[in-house]
Amino acid sequence: MKFLKKFLREEKGSSLVIVMLAMVALLGSAAMVTDYGLLAAKRRALTTAADAAALAGAQELILNPGAGNQALEKAVEYAGVNGVEPQAVEASLSHGGRAVTVTVRDNVHYSFARVLGFFAGDVSSTATALTGTVSALTGVVPLTVVEQDFVKGQEYHLKSFPAGDLGPGNFGALALGGKGAANYKKNLSQGYQGQIKVGDILETEPGNMSNPTRAGFLERVNRCQDNCTFSNFKPGCPLLVYIPVIKQPTGQGRQEVEVVGFAAFFLNKNHPPKQGNQSIIRGWFVDTIVTGQIDDNAADYGITAVNLIR
């Protein structure tokens, strides 16, 4: 009888130990799932804030050259928009004043991990946005102009009549991703979805192509719902087009041309291309900022890129 009582007492003690160990394991699992999830969510939020702040600061460098302090203030402002207090933001210039680096910090107060002796975790994220001349783009339209000194706000013929600088049989059109009027019209309306780089060799698309030119142009114009103008347009406006700038060709008909840079033009919707010798696309030369590859050796035709490099 005494043996049985002793056995039961020992069993109860063992069960208590097992329960306690199970509770520790359960709390540890809860801490891993809940508190680690909070930590990961905060890290994602800080990454978004750091990226947005660095990009905003770098764009300010472009809009106001030499205004480094203003760029840093803009970076802190945008971090605040994403929920980061100013005292938790560090912003600095880097890469010879051509980039903005932003570090944001915060901490997470744990719930279940407190039982295990862990009360809070520090989280940080750093991003650097670099500015430079764009050297590669996606979404260009199948038009081109020969390299020259463009004047901001001046109107240019992007698709001409009679034949322009590309030689006999050419009116300013390019064959991007394929040949023919149907492909040209699609690219004029939607933009070519392949990437074009400085140094690429492209083919011209000979012929006047009045109907495809007018149809592609009007489709693009009709997508603008904001009454944009060349002096006041929203980012991504369909009337803002990017076109390759090429070296002066010397041949005629379908020929190869070399890309030396990229320029941006705002289409003149008030003078749409018509038929025959009035199949002309006009656009004003503008400066703009894009996301694209950067190359300091590329010719600068007004399109500046901002890239996250960290």
Residue, then its C-alpha position, 0 to 999 in steps of 0.5 A: m500500500k505504501f509503495l502504491k502511494k509513493f508511486l502515485r506521488e512520483e507520477k504526479g511530480s513527473s506529470l507536472v514536469i512534463v506539463m511545464l515543459a510542454m507549456v514552455a514549448l507551447l509558449g516558444s512556438a507562439a513566440m516564434v509564430t506571433d512575435y516573429g511575424l510582428l518583426a517580419a511585418k515591421r521589417r517589410a514596412l520599414t523597407t517600403a519606407a526606406d525605399a520611398a524616402a530614398l527615391a523621393g530624395a533622389q528625385e529632389l536632387i534632379l529637380n533641384p540640382g545642388a540642393g542636397n539639404q532639400a533632398l535630405e529633407k524630402a527623404v525624411e518627409y517621405a519616411g514620415v508619410n510611411g509612418v516613421e518618426p523623423q528622429a528614427v530616420e538617417a538620411s545622407l548624400s552618397h556617390g558624390g552627391r548623386a545618391v540619397t541613402v536612408t536608414v530607418r529604425d524602429n522596435v517591436h514589443y514582443s508578446f509571448a516571447r516575454v515569458l522567455g525573457f525577450f521583451a523587444g526587438d530592434v528593426s532597421s532598413t537601409a535604401t540607396a537611390l542613385t541618379g544618372t542618365v538613362s541607358a535602357l528603357t522599356g515601353v518606347v514608341p516606334l519613332t525616332v529622331v537623329e541626335q541633336d541639341f534639343v530645346k526644352g518646350q520646342e515642338y518637333h516632328l517625330k513622324s514626318f512627311p516628306a521623308g526626314d533625316l532617316g533618308p528616302g522612304n523613311f518617315g521616322a518610324l522604327a520596326l521594334g520587335g517585328k516588321g509591318a504596319a500592324n506591329y508598328k501601330k500596336n507599339l505606337s499605341q501601347g509602347y514596345q514591351g521589350q527593352i532598348k539599350v544605348g548601343d542597340i542596332l534597330e531597323t527603320e520601318p519604311g513607308n508613310m503608314s497613314n492609317p496605322t499612325r493615326a489609329g495608334f496615336l488616337e488610341r494613346v490620346n484617348r487614354c489620357q483622362d487628366n487634361c495633361t499639357f506639356s508643361n503640366f502632366k502626370p507621371g505615366c500620362p499616355l501623351l508622354v512618350y519615350i523615343p530612341v535618339i539615333k546616329q545620323p543614318t546614311g542609307q535609304g529604305r529599310q536600314e539599321v540605325e544605332v541608338v545613342g540615347f533616349a528623349a521624352f516628348f509630350l504629344n500634341k493632341n491638338h494636331p493629330p496625324k492625318q492622311g497622306n502628306q499630313s501624316i505627321i506626329r508632333g511633340w514637345f521636348v520635355d525633361t522627365i524622370v524614369t526608373g531605368q538603367i543608368d550609365d554615366n557615359a550615355a548621352d544626356y537627352g533630358i531623361t534622368a533615371v533613379n534606381l534603387i541600388r541597395 
